[in-house]
Amino acid sequence: MENERNLRVLHAGDLSHLYLNKKSEDYYANCRFIYIRSIEHYLSLFPAEDTLEVDVNTPANVSGWDLKKTLIALLKGNPEPLDWVQLKDPYAGHDEFPKSLVSFALEYCDPVRFALYHYNRLERQKHRFDGVSLTEIVPERLYDLIRSSLVLRWYNQNRYQAFRLHA
C-alpha cells in the first residue's frame, strides 16, 4: 500500500481485539493507521484527501488518517489517535512514533477537551441504545459506550488533571 499510494505508514493496528476475541467466528477486523506523504503533497495547492479507506476483499474496516489530520484532531480534543498508537501488537509502523505522538499530546493538548469529546460522544451514543434489545447491540458500540463512561469517570476522579498515557 505504501508504494501504491505514495505514503509511509507511521503506525497501524487493529482495534477489534479490545472488544472481540480474534478466534471468534464474529471477528471483524477494525484496523486504523496513521500515515505521512511526501513533502510535495503538503506543499501542493490541491492536496489529496486526509483520510484513506482501504478496500479489501475480506470483511474488514480499514482506514487511516494523514499525520496532519491526526495532530489537528488531537489539538481539537479527539483522543482516538492516542488509542490507535497504544494498541498491542501493531501491524506496521515505526517504533518511536507512538512515544512521539503521546509526547506531543502531553505537551500541547488539553485534557479537558478530551473529556468533553468523550462526554459528547456518550451523549450521541446513548440514543443508539434507546429501545434496542440486548441481542441487537453490536459489541464495538457497547465498548464505545462503556469506554467513554469510564474515561469520564477517571477524569472526574482526577479532577481533570494532566492525563497519563502508556508511553
Secondary structure, 3 states (H helix, E strand, C coil): CHHHHCEEEEEEEEHHHHCCCCCCCCCCEEEEEEEEECHHHHHCCCCCCCEEEECCCCCEEEEEEEHHHHHHHHHHCCCHHHHHHCCCCCCEECCCHHHHHHHHHHHHCCHHHHHHHHHHHHHHHHHHHCCCCHHHCCHHHHHHHHHHHHHHHHHHHCCCCCCCCCC
